[in-house]
């Protein structure tokens, strides 16, 4: 079997950029509360499909973000660029190519392939979207879980618990949390939990620049971000070189969900986790 390629966070810069130096904002590179347990979902202790599992689209590896539902259909979220067919510098969703709806997606922990059910790039192109901010930052996709695997799903985020709902990123300095699962980490789960801060927002609220310890790396693309209340706020999309090298661009989930609802998925909703959100990085690392 040929080795799998890691779908990178869209980037022009090499990993050495994570060293850190301030630059102009124009330099961005496109790369608690308890939750009532829902008996629909597998127990968190035995669920093999959950936010943060690796997903593979035509061999490219990304990280899933959250569990979503519309009616009886169950989805894992990923980044739209995870099914992209162009080069790493093709980042405008209104012009960049993507594998079609229906493309099989391998979901770690599932016995059957999932299926690409929605891709914001394809939706924007079909709609003739022309807003440059939407084209640049709407980077969201849905992978439908095979019905035979729904019993293996739990919507809780590993290490942290939650999410508690959909929320806002907050202002500069607001705390954020994430769980990346790149193959580059060689299966070392203690490197997956991350905590950081919001540095700025851009694209009229469609994206947020965040700094985390450690930064997102290729293969973390698509992983979910949540605020200090455990609310889902975004999807990892890019590696940035500004305002600080090694920061990441996170697409705004509320905007991305609203776009999906108005382009074919009117009843789409995020599924809250069955575990309470625990915003403690040290505990998350020790428990990972």
C-alpha positions as CSV (number, residue, x, y, z in Angstrom):
1,X,0.0,0.0,0.0
2,X,1.4,3.4,-0.9
3,X,2.0,5.7,2.0
4,X,-0.7,8.2,2.8
5,X,0.0,11.8,2.2
6,X,-0.9,14.3,5.0
7,X,-3.3,17.0,3.8
8,X,-1.5,20.1,5.0
9,X,-3.0,23.2,6.6
10,X,-3.0,25.4,3.6
11,X,0.4,27.2,3.6
12,X,3.3,28.7,1.6
13,X,5.7,28.7,4.6
14,X,7.6,25.7,5.9
15,X,7.4,24.4,9.4
16,X,10.4,26.6,10.4
17,X,8.1,29.6,10.4
18,X,6.7,28.4,13.7
19,X,9.8,30.0,15.3
20,X,7.9,33.3,15.7
21,X,8.3,36.9,14.5
22,X,5.8,39.7,14.1
23,X,4.8,40.8,10.6
24,X,2.1,42.9,8.9
25,X,-1.5,41.6,8.9
26,X,-1.4,41.4,5.1
27,X,1.0,38.4,5.4
28,X,-1.6,35.7,6.2
29,X,-1.1,32.4,4.4
30,X,-4.0,30.2,3.5
31,X,-3.1,26.7,4.6
32,X,-19.0,24.9,31.9
33,X,-21.4,23.1,32.3
34,X,-22.6,19.6,32.6
35,X,-24.4,18.1,29.6
36,X,-27.3,15.8,29.9
37,X,-26.4,12.4,28.5
38,X,-28.2,11.5,25.3
39,X,-28.8,7.8,25.0
40,X,-28.6,8.1,21.2
41,X,-24.8,8.2,21.4
42,X,-22.3,5.6,22.3
43,X,-20.7,5.9,25.8
44,X,-17.7,8.1,25.7
45,X,-15.5,5.3,27.1
46,X,-16.3,3.0,24.2
47,X,-17.1,5.4,21.3
48,X,-14.6,4.9,18.4
49,X,-15.9,7.9,16.3
50,X,-15.8,11.3,17.9
51,X,-14.5,14.8,17.3
52,X,-10.8,14.8,16.7
53,X,-10.6,11.4,14.9
54,X,-8.5,11.5,11.7
55,X,-10.3,11.6,8.4
56,X,-8.9,10.7,5.0
57,X,-10.2,12.1,1.7
58,X,-8.5,10.6,-1.3
59,X,-5.5,9.9,0.9
60,X,-5.2,13.4,2.4
61,X,-5.3,13.4,6.2
62,X,-7.2,16.0,8.2
63,X,-8.8,16.2,11.7
64,X,-12.5,16.1,12.3
65,X,-14.0,18.9,14.4
66,X,-17.6,18.4,15.7
67,X,-20.6,16.1,15.3
68,X,-23.6,17.5,13.5
69,X,-27.1,16.3,12.7
70,X,-29.9,17.0,10.3
71,X,-32.9,14.8,11.0
72,X,-31.6,11.3,11.3
73,X,-28.4,12.0,9.3
74,X,-25.2,12.2,11.4
75,X,-22.1,14.1,10.2
76,X,-18.5,14.8,11.2
77,X,-17.2,18.2,10.3
78,X,-13.9,18.8,8.5
79,X,-12.4,21.6,6.5
80,X,-13.5,22.1,2.9
81,X,-9.9,22.2,1.7
82,X,-9.4,18.7,3.0
83,X,-11.1,17.5,-0.2
84,X,-9.3,20.1,-2.4
85,X,-7.8,18.9,-5.7
86,X,-5.4,21.8,-6.3
87,X,-2.1,22.9,-4.8
88,X,-1.5,24.2,-1.3
89,X,-1.6,27.8,-2.5
90,X,-5.2,27.4,-4.0
91,X,-7.1,28.8,-1.1
92,X,-10.0,30.8,-2.6
93,X,-13.0,28.6,-2.1
94,X,-14.8,30.3,-5.0
95,X,-12.2,29.2,-7.5
96,X,-10.4,26.2,-6.1
97,X,-11.2,22.7,-7.1
98,X,-12.6,20.0,-4.9
99,X,-13.5,16.3,-5.1
100,X,-17.3,16.0,-5.7
101,X,-20.1,15.4,-3.3
102,X,-20.3,11.7,-2.6
103,X,-16.6,11.1,-2.5
104,X,-15.8,8.4,0.1
105,X,-14.0,9.6,3.2
106,X,-12.3,7.2,5.5
107,X,-13.2,7.9,9.1
108,X,-10.9,6.5,11.8
109,X,-12.9,4.3,14.2
110,X,-15.7,3.6,11.7
111,X,-16.1,0.2,9.9
112,X,-17.5,1.8,6.8
113,X,-16.4,4.9,4.7
114,X,-18.2,8.1,5.3
115,X,-19.3,10.2,2.3
116,X,-18.6,13.9,1.5
117,X,-22.1,15.4,1.9
118,X,-21.4,19.2,1.9
119,X,-18.4,21.3,0.9
120,X,-18.5,25.1,1.3
121,X,-16.2,25.5,-1.7
122,X,-18.6,23.6,-4.0
123,X,-21.6,25.4,-2.5
124,X,-20.1,28.8,-3.1
125,X,-19.2,28.0,-6.7
126,X,-22.7,26.6,-7.4
127,X,-24.2,29.8,-5.9
128,X,-21.9,32.2,-7.7
129,X,-20.6,33.6,-4.4
130,X,-18.7,36.9,-5.0
131,X,-18.1,38.2,-1.5
132,X,-14.3,38.1,-1.1
133,X,-14.4,37.5,2.6
134,X,-16.7,34.5,2.3
135,X,-14.7,33.1,-0.6
136,X,-11.5,33.4,1.4
137,X,-12.6,32.1,4.7
138,X,-15.6,29.8,4.3
139,X,-13.7,26.5,4.7
140,X,-16.2,23.9,6.1
141,X,-17.4,20.5,5.0
142,X,-19.6,17.6,6.3
143,X,-18.8,13.9,6.1
144,X,-21.9,11.8,6.5
145,X,-21.4,8.8,8.8
146,X,-22.7,5.5,7.4
147,X,-25.9,4.6,9.4
148,X,-24.2,1.3,10.4
149,X,-21.6,3.3,12.3
150,X,-23.8,5.9,14.1
151,X,-23.9,3.6,17.1
152,X,-20.1,4.1,17.4
153,X,-20.4,7.9,17.6
154,X,-20.1,10.1,20.7
155,X,-20.0,14.0,20.2
156,X,-17.7,14.8,23.1
157,X,-14.2,16.3,22.5
158,X,-11.4,14.2,23.8
159,X,-9.5,15.5,26.8
160,X,-11.6,18.6,27.2
161,X,-15.2,17.4,27.0
162,X,-18.0,19.6,25.5
163,X,-18.8,21.3,23.2
164,X,-21.7,23.0,25.0
165,X,-23.1,24.7,21.9
166,X,-22.1,27.2,19.2
167,X,-20.7,30.5,20.4
168,X,-18.4,33.5,19.6
169,X,-14.6,33.6,19.6
170,X,-14.6,36.7,21.8
171,X,-12.2,39.7,21.6
172,X,-8.4,40.0,21.6
173,X,-6.9,37.9,24.4
174,X,-9.9,35.6,24.7
175,X,-9.0,32.0,25.6
176,X,-9.4,29.3,23.0
177,X,-9.0,25.5,23.1
178,X,-8.5,22.9,20.5
179,X,-7.6,19.2,19.8
180,X,-5.4,18.4,16.8
181,X,-4.7,15.0,15.5
182,X,-2.1,15.2,12.8
183,X,-0.2,12.1,11.7
184,X,2.9,14.2,12.2
185,X,2.5,13.7,15.9
186,X,3.0,10.0,15.4
187,X,0.1,9.0,17.6
188,X,1.3,10.9,20.7
189,X,-2.0,12.0,22.0
190,X,-0.6,14.2,24.8
191,X,0.5,16.6,22.0
192,X,-3.1,16.9,20.8
193,X,-4.7,19.2,23.4
194,X,-4.0,22.9,22.9
195,X,-4.8,26.2,24.6
196,X,-4.3,29.7,23.2
197,X,-5.6,33.2,22.7
198,X,-7.4,35.2,20.0
199,X,-5.0,37.8,18.5
200,X,-7.4,39.4,16.0
201,X,-10.4,38.8,13.7
202,X,-10.4,39.4,10.0
203,X,-12.6,39.0,6.9
204,X,-15.5,40.9,8.6
205,X,-15.7,38.2,11.3
206,X,-15.3,35.2,9.0
207,X,-11.9,34.2,10.5
208,X,-10.0,34.6,13.7
209,X,-6.2,34.5,14.1
210,X,-5.2,32.5,17.1
211,X,-2.0,31.6,18.9
212,X,-1.9,28.3,20.6
213,X,0.6,26.1,22.4
214,X,1.4,24.1,20.3
215,X,0.5,25.6,16.9
216,X,-1.6,23.7,14.5
217,X,0.4,21.7,12.0
218,X,-0.3,20.0,8.7
219,X,-2.9,17.3,9.3
220,X,-4.6,19.3,12.1
221,X,-6.6,21.0,9.3
222,X,-10.3,21.0,10.2
223,X,-9.9,20.5,13.9
224,X,-12.4,22.3,16.1
225,X,-11.9,25.4,18.3
226,X,-14.0,26.3,21.3
227,X,-14.1,29.2,23.8
228,X,-13.6,29.2,27.5
229,X,-17.3,28.2,28.0
230,X,-16.8,25.2,25.8
231,X,-18.8,26.6,22.9
232,X,-17.7,25.6,19.4
233,X,-16.3,28.7,17.6
234,X,-14.4,27.6,14.6
235,X,-12.5,25.3,12.3
236,X,-8.8,25.3,11.8
237,X,-8.0,26.4,8.2
238,X,-4.6,28.0,7.8
239,X,-1.1,28.5,9.0
240,X,-0.4,32.2,9.3
241,X,2.8,34.3,9.2
242,X,1.0,37.4,10.5
243,X,0.5,39.0,12.9
244,X,2.8,36.3,14.3
245,X,4.6,33.5,12.6
246,X,3.2,30.1,13.6
247,X,-0.3,31.4,14.4
248,X,-3.4,29.8,12.8
249,X,-6.4,31.1,11.0
250,X,-9.7,29.7,12.3
251,X,-12.9,29.9,10.2
252,X,-15.9,31.2,12.2
253,X,-18.2,28.3,12.7
254,X,-21.4,30.3,13.3
255,X,-21.0,31.9,9.9
256,X,-20.1,28.6,8.2
257,X,-23.1,26.9,9.7
258,X,-25.4,29.7,8.6
259,X,-24.0,29.4,5.0
260,X,-24.6,25.6,5.0
261,X,-28.1,26.0,6.3
262,X,-28.9,28.4,3.5
263,X,-27.3,26.1,0.9
264,X,-29.0,22.8,1.3
265,X,-28.9,21.9,5.0
266,X,-31.6,24.0,6.6
267,X,-32.0,21.8,9.7
268,X,-28.3,21.4,10.4
269,X,-27.3,21.6,14.1
270,X,-24.2,21.0,16.2
271,X,-24.6,18.1,18.7
272,X,-23.4,19.0,22.2
273,X,-21.0,16.7,24.0
274,X,-22.2,14.3,26.6
275,X,-19.3,15.2,28.8
276,X,-18.9,18.5,30.7
277,X,-16.3,20.9,29.3
278,X,-13.1,21.1,31.4
279,X,-11.0,24.1,30.4
280,X,-7.7,22.9,32.0
281,X,-4.8,22.2,29.6
282,X,-2.7,20.4,32.2
283,X,-5.5,18.0,33.1
284,X,-6.3,17.6,29.4
285,X,-2.7,16.6,28.6
286,X,-2.4,14.3,31.6
287,X,-5.7,12.6,30.6
288,X,-5.0,12.4,26.9
